Structure formats: structure tokens, C-alpha cells
Amino acid sequence: MRRTNPYEVVELFERAIADYTGSPYVVAVDSCTDAILLACKIHSVDEVSIPAHTYVSVPNSIIHAGGSVVFRDDQWRGGYQLQPYPIWDCAKRFTSGMYQAGQMQCVSFQYSKILGIGKGGAILTDDADAVEQLRKMRFNGRSAVPLEQDGYTSLGYNMTMTPEQAARGLSLLFHLPDHNADQIMENFADLRQYPVFAPTI
């Protein structure tokens, strides 16, 4: 019996997301949180400015990637930039043709989001070199070859999207309209009040 690669459906999902958003490349991962972390690692972030009212995983990702956080007082809807880097938290934005050239836009497929798979995220980008690195980083540093043939030239994380998530995403994407309004900023607390973030302010 011929064995098929179960992750082929993830590649199909990535191509479908690329077609829908207009992004040349898509790297699917297990969450938007990890998409932001990987994007921050690729850009070797230092000091990063984000809205003070956002989800707590964003500063966590920045700090885990080796950066520090400066909070700002932006009101936002749909997404915002991790300034000064070309990285965007687009957890509340997902619509056709949304990709902006030269950027890494991190999207969420958490159950309450526009494409609510249940869990998952992705990085939209036009940087072919970064895509190759990101795909290794999400898969324990592995290349897309059988385990025994891999040379392991880099370290990585266990951040892959599962085939089950990708298959559900393909099914839901088929029924998604072309235009989806940005989701509004929720009642996120001002993260400056928490001591855990005080050293990075």
C-alpha cells in the first residue's frame, strides 16, 4: 500500500489561503500567537511598539522571540503593526485580497475568528527566503523530506498545523464570502498595569 503524506492537505490549505488573500506565500501554523513569534524571530526584533490594549499573547510572543515591548495608546480594528517591523497582528482581519506587499501578516483561525477552524494561524508574506526558514522553524527544524534523510541544519519548534485543521479550513473557506468586515477590538485590558510586562515598558 502506498503511503501518502498527510501534510499535503496543509499545503492545499496554504495555496487556497494564498489565492484568497492575494499573498504570494502562506505558512500555516498552529496559532496566530506562534505566527507572530516566528515572524519576530525571522526579523530578529529588538524594541517593538504595540497597542497597550491587545491580547496578552502578542507581547508574550515578542518577548519569547528576544524582543522588548513598548506600549502605545492606539485604538485599532482588524489589525495593527508591530512597529517598526513589517509584522502585523491581523487576528481580527481576514478577507479576500487583504495582503499588503512587503509585510508579514499574521492571521488567526481560532474558533471565534472570521475563518473559525477552531485552532490555527498563518503568516502571509512575499518573502520566499523567509518562507523556507519559517517552514523549517515550525517543524522542529526539519525539511520536507523523510526523517532519516534530514540533515537538521537549524533548530525549530513544534508549531505545525495539523492535517485535520487544514481540512476543516478548506471546507469552511469554500463558503466564506469575498468580503469580511474587520472584527472590532475587544475589551482588552491595558497591559501596562501588569508587573510581568513592567521591565519591557
C-alpha positions as CSV (number, residue, x, y, z in Angstrom):
1,M,0.0,0.0,0.0
2,R,1.4,3.4,-1.0
3,R,1.7,5.8,2.0
4,T,0.6,9.4,1.3
5,N,1.9,12.5,3.1
6,P,-0.9,13.6,5.5
7,Y,0.6,17.1,5.4
8,E,-0.3,17.5,1.7
9,V,-3.7,18.9,2.8
10,V,-1.9,21.6,4.7
11,E,-0.1,22.6,1.5
12,L,-3.5,22.7,-0.2
13,F,-4.9,24.9,2.5
14,E,-1.9,27.2,2.2
15,R,-2.4,27.6,-1.5
16,A,-6.1,28.2,-1.0
17,I,-5.4,30.9,1.6
18,A,-2.8,32.5,-0.7
19,D,-5.3,32.6,-3.6
20,Y,-8.0,34.1,-1.3
21,T,-5.8,36.8,0.3
22,G,-3.6,37.6,-2.6
23,S,-0.5,36.7,-0.7
24,P,2.3,35.1,-2.7
25,Y,3.1,32.6,0.1
26,V,1.4,31.3,3.2
27,V,2.9,29.4,6.1
28,A,0.3,27.7,8.2
29,V,1.0,27.1,11.8
30,D,-0.9,26.1,15.0
31,S,-1.9,29.6,16.1
32,C,-1.7,33.3,15.4
33,T,0.4,33.6,18.6
34,D,3.0,31.3,17.1
35,A,2.8,33.0,13.7
36,I,3.7,36.3,15.5
37,L,6.6,34.6,17.4
38,L,8.1,33.1,14.2
39,A,7.7,36.4,12.3
40,C,9.5,38.2,15.2
41,K,12.3,35.6,15.2
42,I,12.8,36.0,11.4
43,H,13.1,39.7,11.9
44,S,15.3,39.4,15.0
45,V,13.1,42.0,16.7
46,D,14.6,44.4,19.3
47,E,12.2,47.0,20.7
48,V,8.6,46.6,19.4
49,S,5.8,49.0,19.8
50,I,2.2,47.6,20.1
51,P,-1.1,48.9,21.4
52,A,-1.5,48.6,25.2
53,H,-5.0,47.2,24.7
54,T,-4.4,43.9,22.9
55,Y,-4.4,40.2,23.6
56,V,-1.7,39.1,26.1
57,S,-0.1,36.6,23.7
58,V,1.3,39.3,21.5
59,P,3.8,40.8,24.0
60,N,4.5,37.2,25.2
61,S,5.5,36.3,21.6
62,I,7.6,39.4,21.2
63,I,9.5,38.7,24.5
64,H,9.9,35.0,23.8
65,A,11.4,36.0,20.4
66,G,14.1,38.1,22.2
67,G,12.5,41.5,21.9
68,S,11.2,44.1,24.3
69,V,7.8,45.8,24.3
70,V,6.8,49.5,24.3
71,F,3.1,50.0,24.6
72,R,1.2,52.8,22.8
73,D,-2.4,54.1,23.1
74,D,-3.7,53.2,19.6
75,Q,-7.3,52.3,19.0
76,W,-7.4,49.6,16.4
77,R,-9.8,47.5,14.4
78,G,-8.9,44.3,12.4
79,G,-5.1,44.6,12.8
80,Y,-2.1,46.7,13.7
81,Q,1.6,46.8,13.0
82,L,4.3,45.7,15.4
83,Q,6.3,48.8,14.8
84,P,8.8,49.4,13.3
85,Y,8.9,45.9,11.8
86,P,6.9,44.8,8.8
87,I,4.9,42.4,11.0
88,W,1.1,42.7,11.5
89,D,-1.2,41.2,14.0
90,C,-4.2,40.5,11.8
91,A,-6.0,38.2,14.2
92,K,-9.3,40.1,13.7
93,R,-8.9,40.6,9.9
94,F,-9.4,38.0,7.2
95,T,-10.8,39.0,3.8
96,S,-10.1,38.5,0.1
97,G,-7.2,40.5,-1.4
98,M,-6.0,41.6,2.1
99,Y,-2.3,41.0,1.6
100,Q,0.0,44.1,1.6
101,A,3.3,43.8,-0.2
102,G,6.5,43.6,1.8
103,Q,4.7,42.6,5.0
104,M,4.2,39.6,7.2
105,Q,0.6,39.5,8.2
106,C,-0.3,37.0,10.9
107,V,-3.8,35.7,10.8
108,S,-5.9,33.6,13.3
109,F,-8.2,30.7,12.7
110,Q,-9.3,30.4,16.3
111,Y,-12.9,29.4,16.7
112,S,-14.2,33.0,17.3
113,K,-12.4,34.4,14.3
114,I,-13.7,35.0,10.7
115,L,-12.4,31.7,9.4
116,G,-13.0,29.8,12.7
117,I,-11.4,26.5,12.2
118,G,-11.0,26.0,16.0
119,K,-7.3,26.4,16.2
120,G,-4.6,27.6,13.8
121,G,-3.0,30.6,12.2
122,A,-0.8,31.6,9.3
123,I,1.8,34.0,8.1
124,L,1.1,35.8,4.8
125,T,4.3,37.0,3.1
126,D,6.0,37.7,-0.2
127,D,9.5,36.8,1.1
128,A,10.5,33.5,-0.5
129,D,13.7,33.2,1.6
130,A,11.8,33.7,4.8
131,V,9.2,31.1,3.8
132,E,11.8,28.4,3.6
133,Q,13.1,29.3,7.1
134,L,9.6,29.6,8.5
135,R,8.6,26.2,7.3
136,K,11.6,24.6,8.9
137,M,11.1,26.6,12.1
138,R,7.5,25.4,12.5
139,F,8.5,21.8,12.0
140,N,11.3,21.2,14.6
141,G,13.9,22.5,12.2
142,R,13.1,19.7,9.7
143,S,13.0,19.9,6.0
144,A,10.2,18.4,3.9
145,V,12.0,15.0,3.5
146,P,11.7,11.7,5.3
147,L,13.0,11.8,8.8
148,E,16.1,9.6,8.1
149,Q,17.1,11.8,5.2
150,D,17.1,15.1,7.0
151,G,20.3,17.0,7.7
152,Y,19.0,19.2,10.6
153,T,20.8,22.4,9.8
154,S,18.6,24.6,12.1
155,L,16.6,24.5,15.3
156,G,12.9,24.8,15.3
157,Y,9.6,24.5,17.2
158,N,6.6,22.2,17.2
159,M,4.2,24.6,15.6
160,T,2.7,22.8,12.6
161,M,-0.9,23.0,11.6
162,T,-2.5,19.5,11.8
163,P,-4.0,18.0,8.6
164,E,-7.3,17.8,10.4
165,Q,-7.3,21.6,11.0
166,A,-6.3,22.2,7.4
167,A,-9.0,20.0,6.0
168,R,-11.7,21.8,8.1
169,G,-10.2,25.1,7.0
170,L,-10.5,24.2,3.3
171,S,-14.2,23.3,3.9
172,L,-15.0,26.5,5.7
173,L,-13.0,28.7,3.3
174,F,-15.2,27.3,0.4
175,H,-18.2,29.0,2.0
176,L,-16.6,32.3,3.1
177,P,-17.7,35.4,1.3
178,D,-15.3,37.6,-0.7
179,H,-15.6,40.5,1.8
180,N,-15.5,40.2,5.5
181,A,-15.6,43.2,7.8
182,D,-12.8,43.6,10.3
183,Q,-13.7,42.4,13.8
184,I,-13.6,45.2,16.4
185,M,-11.1,45.5,19.3
186,E,-12.5,43.7,22.3
187,N,-12.4,44.9,25.8
188,F,-8.7,44.1,26.2
189,A,-7.2,45.3,29.4
190,D,-4.4,47.8,29.4
191,L,-1.4,45.5,29.6
192,R,0.8,48.3,31.2
193,Q,-0.9,47.5,34.5
194,Y,0.6,44.0,34.8
195,P,4.0,43.7,36.6
196,V,5.1,40.9,34.3
197,F,5.4,43.5,31.4
198,A,6.9,46.3,33.5
199,P,10.6,45.5,32.6
200,T,9.8,45.9,28.9
201,I,8.0,49.2,29.0
